[in-house]
Amino acid sequence: MPENLIAQIIETVIYCALGVITFGISFLIINKVTPFSIRKEIEEDQNTSLGIIIAGIIIGLSIIIAAAIK
């Protein structure tokens, strides 16, 4: 039983790393595709609607990555 548990922990760590890497690459692509600075719009200009849109994109990407890994 301990060998099986260790294998499952290793698999979980690998899948977590793959998910985080995929999410990071996806977010970098979104950041490069937009014609404006997302950070400037949200932090300096206090663009709440853009913050909500980016949050929706992040949640959507997370759901897709989790479903793909599972």
DSSP file (Angstrom, degrees, kcal/mol; ACC not computed):
  #  RESIDUE AA STRUCTURE BP1 BP2  ACC     N-H-->O    O-->H-N    N-H-->O    O-->H-N    TCO  KAPPA ALPHA  PHI   PSI    X-CA   Y-CA   Z-CA
    1    1 A M     >        0   0    0      0, 0.0     4,-2.1     0, 0.0     5,-0.2   0.000 360.0 360.0 360.0 -41.7    0.0    0.0    0.0
    2    2 A P  H  >  +     0   0    0      0, 0.0     4,-2.5     0, 0.0     5,-0.2   0.864 360.0  53.9 -61.7 -33.6    2.7    2.6    0.7
    3    3 A E  H  > S+     0   0    0      1,-0.2     4,-2.2     2,-0.2     5,-0.2   0.908 109.1  48.4 -65.7 -38.9    4.2    2.1   -2.8
    4    4 A N  H  > S+     0   0    0      2,-0.2     4,-2.1     1,-0.2    -1,-0.2   0.888 111.3  50.3 -65.9 -39.0    0.9    2.8   -4.3
    5    5 A L  H  X S+     0   0    0     -4,-2.1     4,-2.2     2,-0.2    -2,-0.2   0.911 110.3  49.3 -65.3 -43.0    0.5    5.9   -2.2
    6    6 A I  H  X S+     0   0    0     -4,-2.5     4,-2.3     1,-0.2    -2,-0.2   0.901 110.5  50.8 -63.9 -41.3    3.9    7.2   -3.1
    7    7 A A  H  X S+     0   0    0     -4,-2.2     4,-2.4     1,-0.2    -1,-0.2   0.894 110.5  49.6 -63.3 -39.9    3.1    6.6   -6.8
    8    8 A Q  H  X S+     0   0    0     -4,-2.1     4,-2.3     2,-0.2    -2,-0.2   0.886 110.1  50.1 -66.8 -38.7   -0.1    8.5   -6.5
    9    9 A I  H  X S+     0   0    0     -4,-2.2     4,-2.3     2,-0.2    -2,-0.2   0.916 111.3  49.0 -65.2 -42.9    1.6   11.4   -4.8
   10   10 A I  H  X S+     0   0    0     -4,-2.3     4,-2.3     2,-0.2    -2,-0.2   0.918 111.6  49.1 -63.1 -43.7    4.2   11.6   -7.5
   11   11 A E  H  X S+     0   0    0     -4,-2.4     4,-2.7     1,-0.2     5,-0.2   0.902 110.3  51.6 -61.6 -41.5    1.5   11.5  -10.2
   12   12 A T  H  X S+     0   0    0     -4,-2.3     4,-2.4     1,-0.2    -2,-0.2   0.912 110.1  48.4 -62.3 -43.1   -0.4   14.3   -8.4
   13   13 A V  H  X S+     0   0    0     -4,-2.3     4,-2.4     2,-0.2    -1,-0.2   0.908 112.4  48.9 -64.4 -41.9    2.7   16.5   -8.2
   14   14 A I  H  X S+     0   0    0     -4,-2.3     4,-2.6     2,-0.2    -2,-0.2   0.934 112.9  46.6 -63.4 -46.3    3.5   15.9  -11.9
   15   15 A Y  H  X S+     0   0    0     -4,-2.7     4,-2.3     2,-0.2    -2,-0.2   0.874 111.7  52.1 -65.6 -36.3   -0.1   16.7  -13.0
   16   16 A C  H  X S+     0   0    0     -4,-2.4     4,-2.6    -5,-0.2     5,-0.2   0.937 110.6  47.6 -62.6 -46.3   -0.1   19.8  -10.8
   17   17 A A  H  X S+     0   0    0     -4,-2.4     4,-2.5     1,-0.2    -2,-0.2   0.918 112.1  49.6 -62.1 -43.8    3.1   21.0  -12.4
   18   18 A L  H  X S+     0   0    0     -4,-2.6     4,-2.5     1,-0.2    -1,-0.2   0.904 111.8  49.3 -61.6 -40.8    1.8   20.4  -15.9
   19   19 A G  H  X S+     0   0    0     -4,-2.3     4,-2.5     2,-0.2    -2,-0.2   0.914 112.2  46.7 -64.7 -43.5   -1.4   22.3  -15.1
   20   20 A V  H  X S+     0   0    0     -4,-2.6     4,-2.6     2,-0.2    -2,-0.2   0.905 113.7  48.5 -66.9 -41.1    0.4   25.3  -13.6
   21   21 A I  H  X S+     0   0    0     -4,-2.5     4,-2.4    -5,-0.2     5,-0.2   0.929 113.0  47.6 -64.0 -45.1    2.8   25.4  -16.6
   22   22 A T  H  X S+     0   0    0     -4,-2.5     4,-2.3    -5,-0.2    -2,-0.2   0.906 112.9  49.1 -62.2 -42.0   -0.1   25.1  -19.1
   23   23 A F  H  X S+     0   0    0     -4,-2.5     4,-2.5     2,-0.2    -2,-0.2   0.917 111.0  50.0 -63.7 -43.6   -2.0   27.8  -17.2
   24   24 A G  H  X S+     0   0    0     -4,-2.6     4,-2.2     2,-0.2    -2,-0.2   0.911 111.4  47.8 -62.3 -43.5    1.0   30.1  -17.2
   25   25 A I  H  X S+     0   0    0     -4,-2.4     4,-2.1     2,-0.2    -1,-0.2   0.909 111.9  50.9 -63.9 -41.7    1.7   29.7  -20.9
   26   26 A S  H  X S+     0   0    0     -4,-2.3     4,-2.3     1,-0.2    -2,-0.2   0.910 110.4  48.6 -62.6 -42.4   -2.0   30.4  -21.6
   27   27 A F  H  X S+     0   0    0     -4,-2.5     4,-2.4     1,-0.2    -1,-0.2   0.883 109.5  52.3 -67.4 -37.1   -2.0   33.5  -19.5
   28   28 A L  H  X S+     0   0    0     -4,-2.2     4,-2.1     2,-0.2    -1,-0.2   0.896 109.1  50.5 -63.8 -39.0    1.2   34.8  -21.3
   29   29 A I  H  X S+     0   0    0     -4,-2.1     4,-2.2     2,-0.2    -2,-0.2   0.927 110.7  48.7 -63.7 -44.5   -0.5   34.2  -24.6
   30   30 A I  H  X S+     0   0    0     -4,-2.3     4,-1.7     1,-0.2    -2,-0.2   0.909 111.0  51.1 -61.0 -41.5   -3.6   36.2  -23.5
   31   31 A N  H  < S+     0   0    0     -4,-2.4    -1,-0.2     1,-0.2    -2,-0.2   0.866 112.8  45.3 -64.6 -36.8   -1.3   39.0  -22.2
   32   32 A K  H  < S+     0   0    0     -4,-2.1    -1,-0.2     1,-0.2    -2,-0.2   0.818 110.4  54.1 -76.2 -30.8    0.6   39.1  -25.6
   33   33 A V  H  < S+     0   0    0     -4,-2.2    -2,-0.2    -5,-0.2    -1,-0.2   0.839  88.5  88.9 -74.7 -33.3   -2.6   39.0  -27.7
   34   34 A T  S  < S-     0   0    0     -4,-1.7     4,-0.1    -5,-0.2     0, 0.0  -0.417  75.5-138.7 -68.7 139.4   -4.3   42.0  -26.0
   35   35 A P  S    S+     0   0    0      0, 0.0     2,-0.3     0, 0.0    -1,-0.1   0.437  82.6  48.7 -79.6   3.4   -3.5   45.3  -27.6
   36   36 A F  S    S-     0   0    0     -5,-0.1     2,-0.7     0, 0.0     3,-0.1  -0.862  97.1 -88.5-135.2 168.7   -3.2   47.0  -24.2
   37   37 A S     >  -     0   0    0     -2,-0.3     4,-2.2     1,-0.2     5,-0.2  -0.708  28.8-162.9 -82.8 115.9   -1.5   46.4  -20.9
   38   38 A I  H  > S+     0   0    0     -2,-0.7     4,-2.2     1,-0.2     5,-0.3   0.909  90.8  52.3 -64.2 -41.9   -3.8   44.4  -18.7
   39   39 A R  H  > S+     0   0    0      1,-0.2     4,-2.9     2,-0.2     5,-0.5   0.919 110.6  47.0 -61.7 -44.9   -1.8   45.3  -15.6
   40   40 A K  H  >>S+     0   0    0      1,-0.2     5,-1.9     2,-0.2     4,-1.3   0.919 112.1  50.5 -64.2 -43.7   -2.0   49.0  -16.3
   41   41 A E  H  <5S+     0   0    0     -4,-2.2     6,-2.2     3,-0.2    -1,-0.2   0.901 118.7  36.7 -61.8 -41.9   -5.7   48.9  -17.0
   42   42 A I  H  <5S+     0   0    0     -4,-2.2     4,-0.3     4,-0.2    -2,-0.2   0.924 126.8  33.3 -79.8 -44.6   -6.6   47.0  -13.8
   43   43 A E  H  <5S+     0   0    0     -4,-2.9    -3,-0.2    -5,-0.3    -2,-0.2   0.960 130.7  24.4 -79.4 -52.7   -4.1   48.6  -11.4
   44   44 A E  T  <5S+     0   0    0     -4,-1.3    -3,-0.2    -5,-0.5    -4,-0.1   0.916 129.9  37.6 -84.1 -44.2   -3.8   52.2  -12.6
   45   45 A D  S   <S-     0   0    0     -5,-1.9     3,-0.2     2,-0.1    -1,-0.2   0.509  96.4-133.7 -88.2  -3.5   -7.0   52.9  -14.4
   46   46 A Q        +     0   0    0     -6,-0.3     2,-1.4    -4,-0.3    -4,-0.2   0.886  33.5 179.3  53.7  45.1   -9.1   50.8  -12.0
   47   47 A N     >  +     0   0    0     -6,-2.2     4,-1.6     1,-0.2    -1,-0.2  -0.640   7.0 177.7 -81.6  92.8  -10.9   49.0  -14.8
   48   48 A T  H  > S+     0   0    0     -2,-1.4     4,-2.1     1,-0.2    -1,-0.2   0.870  75.5  57.1 -66.7 -38.3  -13.2   46.7  -12.8
   49   49 A S  H  > S+     0   0    0      1,-0.2     4,-2.2     2,-0.2    -1,-0.2   0.883 106.3  49.6 -64.0 -37.5  -14.9   45.3  -15.9
   50   50 A L  H  > S+     0   0    0      2,-0.2     4,-2.8     1,-0.2    -1,-0.2   0.883 108.5  54.1 -66.9 -37.5  -11.6   44.1  -17.3
   51   51 A G  H  X S+     0   0    0     -4,-1.6     4,-2.2     2,-0.2    -2,-0.2   0.899 109.3  47.7 -61.7 -40.5  -10.7   42.5  -14.0
   52   52 A I  H  X S+     0   0    0     -4,-2.1     4,-2.1     2,-0.2    -2,-0.2   0.900 112.2  49.5 -67.1 -40.9  -14.0   40.6  -14.1
   53   53 A I  H  X S+     0   0    0     -4,-2.2     4,-2.2     2,-0.2    -2,-0.2   0.928 112.0  47.4 -63.7 -45.4  -13.3   39.5  -17.6
   54   54 A I  H  X S+     0   0    0     -4,-2.8     4,-2.6     1,-0.2    -2,-0.2   0.886 110.2  53.3 -64.4 -38.8   -9.8   38.3  -16.8
   55   55 A A  H  X S+     0   0    0     -4,-2.2     4,-2.5    -5,-0.2    -1,-0.2   0.908 108.9  49.7 -62.1 -41.0  -11.1   36.5  -13.7
   56   56 A G  H  X S+     0   0    0     -4,-2.1     4,-2.6     2,-0.2    -2,-0.2   0.897 110.7  49.5 -63.3 -40.5  -13.6   34.7  -16.0
   57   57 A I  H  X S+     0   0    0     -4,-2.2     4,-2.8     2,-0.2     5,-0.2   0.915 111.0  49.8 -64.3 -42.5  -10.9   33.7  -18.4
   58   58 A I  H  X S+     0   0    0     -4,-2.6     4,-2.3     2,-0.2    -2,-0.2   0.921 112.6  46.5 -63.0 -44.2   -8.7   32.4  -15.5
   59   59 A I  H  X S+     0   0    0     -4,-2.5     4,-2.3     2,-0.2    -2,-0.2   0.918 113.1  49.9 -64.6 -42.9  -11.6   30.3  -14.1
   60   60 A G  H  X S+     0   0    0     -4,-2.6     4,-2.3     1,-0.2    -2,-0.2   0.920 111.4  47.9 -61.9 -44.6  -12.4   29.0  -17.6
   61   61 A L  H  X S+     0   0    0     -4,-2.8     4,-2.8     1,-0.2     5,-0.2   0.906 110.7  52.4 -61.8 -41.4   -8.8   28.0  -18.3
   62   62 A S  H  X S+     0   0    0     -4,-2.3     4,-2.5    -5,-0.2    -2,-0.2   0.905 109.7  48.1 -62.7 -41.5   -8.6   26.3  -14.9
   63   63 A I  H  X S+     0   0    0     -4,-2.3     4,-2.3     2,-0.2    -1,-0.2   0.919 113.3  47.6 -65.1 -43.2  -11.7   24.3  -15.6
   64   64 A I  H  X S+     0   0    0     -4,-2.3     4,-2.2     2,-0.2    -2,-0.2   0.926 113.8  46.8 -64.8 -44.6  -10.5   23.2  -19.0
   65   65 A I  H  X S+     0   0    0     -4,-2.8     4,-2.3     1,-0.2     5,-0.2   0.913 112.4  50.3 -65.1 -41.9   -7.0   22.3  -17.7
   66   66 A A  H  X S+     0   0    0     -4,-2.5     4,-2.1    -5,-0.2    -1,-0.2   0.901 112.1  47.5 -63.2 -40.4   -8.4   20.3  -14.8
   67   67 A A  H  < S+     0   0    0     -4,-2.3    -1,-0.2     1,-0.2    -2,-0.2   0.876 111.8  50.4 -68.3 -36.4  -10.8   18.4  -17.1
   68   68 A A  H  < S+     0   0    0     -4,-2.2    -2,-0.2     1,-0.2    -1,-0.2   0.880 113.2  45.3 -69.3 -37.2   -7.9   17.7  -19.5
   69   69 A I  H  <        0   0    0     -4,-2.3    -2,-0.2     1,-0.2    -1,-0.2   0.873 360.0 360.0 -73.6 -37.0   -5.7   16.4  -16.8
   70   70 A K     <        0   0    0     -4,-2.1    -1,-0.2    -5,-0.2    -2,-0.2   0.512 360.0 360.0 -67.9 360.0   -8.4   14.3  -15.1
